Structures are given as structure tokens and as C-alpha cells.
Amino acid sequence: MKKILITLTIVIVVVLIGFGGYYIRSRQGTPATDTTRETGSLPSDAGGTNAAAQNQSIESSLLSSLNSISQNQILDYFVNGENDYSIIKPDGAVIKISGGKEEVLSNGPVAGITSASFSYDGKRIMALVGGGSSRVKIEIFDFDQKNWRLLPNIAQSPVWSPDRHQIAFLSQIGQSSALYTLNVDDLRAKPVEITRIHQEDMILNWVSRSKIFFAEPPSGRWNSSLWSFDMANKSLSAILLDKPGLETIWGVSSSSASANAGLAITSDISGLGGRLRLINQGGKEIQNLNFLTLPSKCTFYNKPVAQNSTSSPASSASTSKTAPAAKTNTTLVCAVPRDSRILQNNPLPDAYQKKSIFTSDDFFEMDVSSGNAKSVFNDPKTGVDAEKLKVFGKSVFFINRLDQRAYSFSLPQ
């Protein structure tokens, strides 16, 4: 009898444990979809009605709190001093928007455009055509002539000069590559060879008139390095070597026309997430930032510093002859994911570049010299995944990855 009681007790305990486990699993299975959405990934039926409804909701909320530049999907944009917008669409069409009216400058089409970028003054567009199994070709759009021109040279990693209508690019020569520059306004100009290098598959960043940075493509799966090339004395120096997931952007000083600060991310040892730092031209850390975003979601700009206007009539008369240059502070603006786990739990920048994750961002501004940061746009009802940030006048502009349209908001004064 005692053995029977013991056996029954064991059976009852096992049944209770099994039932409890089933109950817990059923409870845990319910919010799995919510967790996926919190990490920023799109639902598995991204092409279906749920995603469409989600995008419609996002777009309607955007219009209530952000300024929309155009209803078109775009590759890049520029805003001039008169607040006229210039945009290029994925099919190569170029449109100017002034006073809310659109003027089509070029219907295109330029087939196979993979990316596009404006010159420093917005008067030229460089479009990269092709890629993959075919070589990349360069098309230049001239706003004065309102036409496209195909450059005869096959180039790698072309990039605009920061202050002229010139491009720099790499071209394969035997077992090495050569760095060239080309004046795109001179139809008879030929590429000028600057130097030979032995690295392949490099990304160029022309940060000042005499300085170009060479970077290896970023990935959390391998180490990348960054070099600085001085065009005046033809010298190449290492800035950062063998850093996993290394990706950078650089600011330009209005006074010296040189990159005086950079933003760099490196992946964690685990291969997930990363560390964001402000660095100088030599790669030394200025400040370790306590938030995580990608450099591609940030931009530097020179913010005017308010100055006291109190002066005597005599001093006003003397300064009218030679007005002092306006003082500015190098300032960083970033779109930062509201849910930090989106980036912390994924390989960077790979997951973001492959669009396997998306974010919902707030915007922050940081004074580089002081390290002081503040929120400049934070609307819980607005969901944007911002990239290609630019500052024109007193407004921040960006492209929303969720709909490929451009928006803006005014910086608080």
C-alpha cells in the first residue's frame, strides 16, 4: 500500500510539472511577434498587407510633424540658399522644387543607377551606373546645361571634391591601383594620376582640398583599416588599423577647410553591436559616446555661434571695413534608434546595410568641443529610419529608409 501511494504521488507530480511547462510555453509564445518588432526587424510578410498598413500609418504620422520635400522616392537631394530643392529619382530624373512647384530638368532615364551624390554646391550630380558583374560607369548631370554626360573612364569608388567640380577615383593598373582626379567641367580634361597604391576595394572620402581618406569596406566579420593621403606631399599615413566593423564620417572646418573631427564605430568582440567614438584626424579618441548609432545616420555641420552685438559707433565704423568671420562650432547631428537593442543585438554594419533590420529614430545634436548634447526632434508618434542626413540653413534633412522620401525639421533655436 505504501508503494502504491508513493507511485501515485510521483505520477501526480509528473503530470503537474508537464501541465505547468505547457502553460508557461503557451504564455511565452504569445508576445514573440512583439519582441521581433521591438528589435526593429520588419515582419516576415513585409510585402503583404500588414507591412502596407504599417507604412501607411507611418507616412500619415510623418506629415503631421515633419516637412516633406517631395512625394517622389529619391536617391539624393540638395537645398540651396533660397530653399529651392533639387532631387534625383532612382530612374535618373532630376527635379527642381521652388515655392512648391516642380520643374523637371531631366526626364532621364538613366538605367541601372545604384547611387547618386551632389557636388558641394549642388550644381552637379554624379550617378554610378551598373556594378556587380558589369563595371561601374559614371554619369554627370550639369544643372547649367541640363544634360547628362557619360565619363569615358571606368572608375572605382568615385567621390566629389569638397570645394570644386572635381572627382577622385581609383582605377586598376596591373596588380595595383592608381588614384586619379578629374575636372568634370572640362570636356577635354584627362584624369590626372596622383599616386599608386597596392590595396583593392577601397572607399574614398575627400575630406579637404589636400587630403583624401582611404578605407576598407566595413563589416563586423573582418577587420578594416583607415589611411590618410596628403596630396601635397604625396604621403600615406595610417589612422586606424585592423578594427572590426570600422566605419567613419568626417566633419569639415569652415576656417581651415580640413576634417577636424570624425565619428567612428567599431564592432564589439562578440560581433554584435559596437562602440561609437569621436576621433581626431590622427585617429585618437576625443570622446567615447554613451549612445549607439551608425555614422551613416549622422552628419557634421558648422553651427553659427551667437555673438554680442554691443559696440560703440567708432568700433562699428572700423569693423564695417573688415567684418570678422562668423564664429562656428563643429556640431554633430545623429538619428539614434529609440530601442538600443536593435543595434546591440545585431552584427554591424552588415545587418543594417542588408536591410535585415530597421530602426525608429529620435534626433540629437552634440557640440563636439564641449561634448554637450541635446534632443532636437523627438516625436513618439513619428517613425522614421533616417539616413543621408544633411543640414541646410537652420533645418535637418534626411531620407527615410521606410519610404525613400526626403523630410526635414527645423533645429530649435
C-alpha positions in Angstrom: 0.0 0.0 0.0 2.8 2.3 0.8 4.5 1.6 -2.5 1.2 2.3 -4.3 0.9 5.7 -2.6 4.4 6.6 -3.5 3.9 5.7 -7.1 0.6 7.7 -7.3 2.4 10.7 -5.8 5.2 10.5 -8.4 2.7 10.3 -11.2 0.7 13.3 -9.9 3.9 15.4 -9.6 5.0 14.5 -13.2 1.6 15.4 -14.6 1.6 18.8 -12.7 5.1 19.6 -14.0 4.1 18.7 -17.5 0.9 20.9 -17.3 2.9 23.8 -15.8 5.5 23.6 -18.5 2.8 23.6 -21.2 1.1 26.6 -19.6 4.4 28.6 -19.4 5.3 27.8 -23.0 1.9 28.9 -24.2 2.1 32.1 -22.3 5.6 32.9 -23.6 4.7 32.1 -27.2 2.2 34.9 -27.4 4.4 38.0 -27.5 7.0 36.6 -29.8 5.9 38.9 -32.7 6.0 41.9 -30.4 9.6 41.2 -29.5 10.5 41.0 -33.1 9.0 44.3 -33.8 10.8 45.9 -30.8 14.1 44.9 -32.2 13.4 46.8 -35.4 13.1 43.9 -37.9 10.3 44.1 -40.4 7.6 41.5 -40.2 8.1 38.4 -42.3 5.3 39.4 -44.6 7.0 42.7 -45.4 5.5 42.7 -48.9 1.9 42.0 -47.7 -1.0 43.9 -46.3 0.4 44.2 -42.8 3.5 46.0 -43.9 1.5 48.2 -46.3 -0.8 49.2 -43.5 2.2 49.8 -41.2 3.8 52.1 -43.8 0.6 54.0 -44.4 0.3 54.6 -40.7 3.9 55.8 -40.6 3.5 58.1 -43.6 0.4 59.8 -42.2 2.1 60.4 -38.9 5.2 61.8 -40.7 3.1 64.5 -42.4 1.8 65.8 -39.1 5.3 66.6 -37.6 7.8 66.7 -40.4 8.2 68.7 -43.7 8.0 66.5 -46.8 10.3 67.7 -49.6 8.6 65.6 -52.4 6.2 62.8 -52.9 8.9 61.0 -55.0 11.3 58.3 -53.9 14.8 59.8 -54.3 18.4 58.8 -54.2 19.9 62.1 -53.1 18.9 65.8 -52.7 20.3 69.3 -52.2 18.9 72.6 -50.8 20.3 76.0 -51.9 20.3 79.3 -50.0 16.9 80.2 -51.5 15.4 77.0 -50.1 15.0 75.5 -53.5 15.2 71.7 -53.5 17.0 69.6 -56.2 16.4 65.9 -56.2 17.4 62.9 -58.3 15.0 59.9 -58.6 16.1 56.3 -58.9 15.3 56.4 -62.7 17.7 59.4 -63.2 15.0 62.0 -63.4 16.2 65.4 -62.0 13.7 67.7 -60.5 13.9 71.2 -59.0 11.3 72.3 -56.5 10.9 76.0 -55.9 7.9 77.5 -54.0 6.2 74.2 -54.0 6.3 73.9 -57.8 8.2 71.2 -59.5 10.4 71.7 -62.6 11.6 68.6 -64.4 15.2 69.3 -65.5 15.8 65.9 -66.9 13.4 63.1 -67.6 16.2 60.6 -67.7 16.0 57.7 -67.8 19.5 56.6 -66.7 19.1 52.9 -66.4 20.8 50.9 -63.7 21.7 53.8 -61.3 23.0 52.3 -58.0 23.8 55.6 -56.2 24.0 59.3 -56.7 25.5 62.3 -55.0 25.5 66.1 -55.4 28.6 68.3 -55.7 29.5 70.6 -52.9 27.4 73.5 -54.4 24.5 71.3 -55.7 25.2 72.2 -59.4 26.4 68.8 -60.5 25.2 65.3 -59.8 27.4 62.2 -60.1 25.4 58.9 -60.7 27.0 55.5 -60.6 25.6 53.1 -63.1 26.0 49.3 -63.2 28.0 47.2 -60.9 28.1 43.5 -60.0 29.1 41.5 -63.0 29.5 44.7 -65.1 31.9 47.6 -64.4 30.7 50.8 -62.8 30.2 53.8 -65.1 29.9 57.4 -64.1 27.2 59.8 -65.4 27.5 63.5 -64.6 24.4 65.8 -64.7 25.1 69.5 -65.3 22.4 71.8 -64.0 23.6 74.7 -66.2 23.4 72.6 -69.4 20.5 70.4 -68.1 22.1 67.3 -69.6 23.8 64.0 -68.6 27.3 63.1 -69.8 28.9 59.7 -69.6 32.6 59.9 -68.5 34.8 57.7 -70.7 36.8 56.3 -67.8 36.0 53.2 -65.8 36.4 54.1 -62.1 36.2 52.6 -58.7 34.9 54.5 -55.6 34.5 57.9 -57.2 33.9 60.8 -54.8 33.3 64.5 -55.1 35.9 67.2 -54.1 34.7 69.2 -51.0 35.0 72.5 -52.8 35.4 72.0 -56.6 33.7 70.3 -59.6 36.3 67.5 -59.4 36.1 63.9 -58.6 38.7 61.4 -57.3 38.6 57.8 -58.1 40.7 54.6 -58.3 41.4 52.6 -61.4 43.1 49.2 -61.7 46.5 49.1 -63.2 48.0 45.6 -63.4 48.3 44.3 -59.8 47.9 47.7 -58.2 45.5 50.6 -58.3 46.1 54.3 -59.1 44.4 57.3 -57.6 43.2 59.9 -60.1 41.4 63.2 -60.1 39.3 64.7 -62.9 37.8 68.1 -63.6 34.3 67.2 -64.8 33.6 70.7 -66.2 36.4 70.4 -68.7 35.3 68.2 -71.6 38.9 67.9 -72.8 40.4 67.2 -69.4 42.1 63.9 -68.8 42.4 62.1 -65.5 45.5 63.1 -63.5 47.3 60.3 -61.8 48.1 61.2 -58.2 49.6 58.1 -56.7 49.8 54.3 -56.9 48.5 52.1 -54.1 48.5 48.3 -53.6 45.1 48.0 -51.8 42.0 46.9 -53.7 38.3 47.6 -53.0 38.8 50.8 -51.1 36.3 53.5 -50.2 37.4 57.1 -50.7 36.5 60.2 -48.7 37.8 63.5 -50.0 37.7 65.5 -46.7 39.7 68.6 -47.7 41.3 70.1 -50.8 44.6 68.3 -50.0 43.5 65.2 -48.1 41.8 62.0 -49.1 41.0 59.1 -46.7 41.2 55.5 -47.9 39.1 53.0 -46.0 38.4 49.3 -46.4 34.7 48.3 -46.7 33.3 47.9 -43.1 32.0 44.6 -41.8 31.7 43.0 -38.4 33.1 39.8 -40.0 36.6 41.2 -40.6 39.0 44.0 -39.6 39.2 47.2 -41.6 41.7 50.0 -41.7 41.8 53.7 -42.5 44.6 55.7 -44.1 45.1 59.4 -44.8 46.7 60.5 -48.0 48.2 64.0 -48.2 48.0 65.2 -51.8 50.5 68.0 -51.3 53.5 65.8 -50.3 52.2 62.5 -51.6 52.4 60.8 -48.2 50.2 58.0 -46.9 49.8 57.5 -43.1 47.8 55.1 -41.1 44.9 56.4 -38.9 43.2 53.3 -37.6 44.4 49.7 -38.3 42.7 46.4 -38.1 39.4 47.5 -36.4 36.3 45.2 -36.8 33.4 46.8 -38.4 35.2 50.1 -38.8 33.1 52.9 -40.4 33.7 56.6 -40.2 32.3 60.0 -41.3 34.2 63.3 -41.1 33.4 67.0 -40.5 34.8 69.9 -42.4 36.0 73.1 -40.7 34.9 76.3 -42.5 38.0 78.1 -41.3 40.7 75.6 -42.4 38.7 73.5 -44.9 40.1 70.4 -43.3 38.5 67.5 -41.5 38.8 68.4 -37.8 36.7 65.7 -36.3 35.4 62.3 -37.2 32.8 59.8 -35.9 33.9 56.1 -35.9 32.2 52.9 -35.0 33.9 49.6 -34.3 32.2 46.3 -33.7 32.3 44.5 -30.3 34.4 41.4 -29.9 31.1 39.3 -29.8 30.4 40.5 -33.4 27.2 42.2 -32.2 26.6 45.9 -31.5 29.5 48.3 -31.4 31.3 51.3 -29.8 30.8 54.8 -31.1 33.6 57.4 -30.6 34.5 60.9 -31.7 38.1 60.9 -33.0 40.6 63.5 -34.4 42.4 63.3 -37.8 45.1 61.1 -36.2 42.5 58.5 -35.0 42.9 59.4 -31.3 39.7 59.3 -29.3 38.2 62.7 -28.4 35.2 61.3 -26.6 33.6 57.9 -26.1 29.8 58.3 -26.8 27.3 56.7 -24.5 24.7 56.1 -27.2 24.9 53.8 -30.2 24.0 54.6 -33.8 25.7 54.3 -37.2 27.9 57.0 -38.7 25.8 56.8 -41.8 22.9 58.1 -39.7 24.9 61.2 -38.6 26.3 64.4 -40.1 28.7 67.2 -39.0 27.9 70.8 -39.7 29.3 74.2 -38.6 26.8 75.8 -36.3 27.0 79.6 -36.1 27.7 81.0 -32.6 25.6 83.9 -31.4 27.8 86.9 -30.7 27.1 90.1 -28.7 26.3 93.0 -31.0 27.1 95.7 -28.4 29.7 98.1 -29.8 30.4 101.8 -29.9 29.8 103.9 -33.1 33.5 104.2 -33.5 34.2 100.5 -33.3 31.2 99.8 -35.6 32.7 102.1 -38.2 36.1 100.5 -38.0 34.7 96.9 -38.3 32.5 97.8 -41.2 35.6 97.8 -43.4 36.7 94.4 -42.5 33.9 92.3 -40.9 35.2 89.5 -38.7 34.4 86.0 -39.9 31.4 84.5 -38.2 32.4 82.1 -35.5 31.1 78.5 -35.7 31.2 75.3 -33.6 31.6 71.9 -35.2 28.4 70.2 -34.3 27.2 66.6 -34.8 23.6 65.6 -35.5 22.6 62.0 -35.3 19.5 59.9 -35.7 19.6 57.5 -32.8 17.4 54.4 -32.6 14.9 54.6 -29.7 15.4 50.9 -28.9 19.1 50.4 -28.4 18.7 46.6 -28.7 18.2 46.9 -32.4 21.9 47.6 -33.0 23.3 45.9 -29.9 21.9 42.5 -30.8 22.9 42.5 -34.5 26.2 42.4 -36.5 27.1 46.0 -37.5 27.1 47.5 -40.0 26.2 44.3 -42.0 22.6 43.9 -40.7 21.7 47.5 -41.4 23.3 47.6 -44.8 21.5 44.5 -45.9 18.2 45.9 -44.6 17.6 43.0 -42.3 16.9 45.5 -39.5 15.2 48.9 -39.5 15.0 51.5 -36.8 12.7 54.1 -35.4 14.8 57.2 -34.6 15.0 60.3 -32.5 17.4 63.1 -33.3 20.2 64.6 -31.1 22.7 67.4 -31.5 26.2 67.4 -29.9 28.7 70.2 -29.6 32.0 68.5 -30.5 34.2 70.8 -28.4 32.2 70.7 -25.2 30.5 67.3 -25.6 27.1 68.8 -24.6 24.2 67.0 -26.3 20.5 67.8 -26.5 17.4 66.4 -28.2 16.4 68.3 -31.3 13.5 66.2 -32.6 11.6 63.6 -30.6 8.0 62.8 -31.6 6.8 59.4 -30.3 4.1 59.3 -33.0 6.6 59.6 -35.8 8.5 56.6 -37.0 11.5 57.2 -39.4 14.6 55.3 -40.2 16.9 58.2 -41.2 20.0 58.2 -43.4 21.8 60.7 -45.6 21.4 63.5 -43.0 22.4 67.0 -44.1 22.0 70.4 -42.5 21.0 73.4 -44.7 20.4 76.7 -43.0 18.5 76.0 -39.8 17.0 72.7 -40.7 18.0 69.0 -40.7 17.1 67.0 -43.8 17.2 63.2 -44.3 15.9 60.3 -46.4 13.6 57.9 -44.6 14.6 54.3 -45.4 11.0 53.2 -44.9 9.6 55.0 -47.9 12.8 56.5 -49.6 11.4 60.0 -49.4 13.1 63.1 -48.0 11.9 65.1 -45.0 13.1 67.9 -42.8 12.6 69.6 -39.4 13.7 72.9 -38.0 16.5 73.0 -35.4 15.5 74.5 -32.1 17.0 78.0 -31.6 
